[in-house]
Amino acid sequence: MLDELATYIVAVNQSLAVLSRAGTPDPELRSVARLACTTVADTLARAASGS
């Protein structure tokens, strides 16, 4: 599970770099980053609780 999560984080990071270079406004980039952080936190919380 941690390998998949790490791959997800790398993919989001690379996507943010591409979107930034393409001129995506900062608020949209921050929104994507916030959602990714929430997804990672939720995934880790679920794993810690055993479900």
C-alpha positions as CSV (number, residue, x, y, z in Angstrom):
1,M,0.0,0.0,0.0
2,L,2.8,2.4,0.8
3,D,4.4,1.8,-2.6
4,E,1.2,2.7,-4.4
5,L,0.7,5.8,-2.2
6,A,4.3,6.9,-3.0
7,T,3.6,6.5,-6.7
8,Y,0.4,8.5,-6.3
9,I,2.3,11.3,-4.6
10,V,5.0,11.4,-7.3
11,A,2.3,11.4,-10.0
12,V,0.5,14.3,-8.4
13,N,3.7,16.2,-8.0
14,Q,4.6,15.7,-11.7
15,S,1.1,16.7,-12.7
16,L,1.3,19.9,-10.7
17,A,4.6,20.8,-12.4
18,V,3.1,20.3,-15.8
19,L,0.0,22.2,-14.9
20,S,2.1,25.0,-13.5
21,R,4.2,25.3,-16.6
22,A,1.0,25.3,-18.7
23,G,-0.2,28.4,-16.8
24,T,-2.8,26.9,-14.5
25,P,-3.7,29.5,-11.9
26,D,-2.2,29.1,-8.4
27,P,-5.6,28.6,-6.7
28,E,-6.3,25.6,-8.9
29,L,-2.9,24.1,-8.2
30,R,-3.4,24.6,-4.5
31,S,-6.8,22.9,-4.7
32,V,-5.2,19.9,-6.4
33,A,-2.5,19.8,-3.7
34,R,-5.1,20.1,-0.9
35,L,-7.1,17.2,-2.4
36,A,-4.0,15.1,-2.8
37,C,-3.0,15.7,0.9
38,T,-6.5,14.8,2.1
39,T,-6.4,11.6,0.0
40,V,-3.1,10.6,1.5
41,A,-4.1,11.4,5.0
42,D,-7.4,9.5,4.6
43,T,-5.6,6.5,3.1
44,L,-3.1,6.4,5.9
45,A,-5.8,6.8,8.6
46,R,-7.8,3.9,7.0
47,A,-4.7,1.8,7.0
48,A,-3.9,2.6,10.6
49,S,-7.4,1.7,11.7
50,G,-7.2,-1.6,9.8
51,S,-10.1,-1.1,7.5
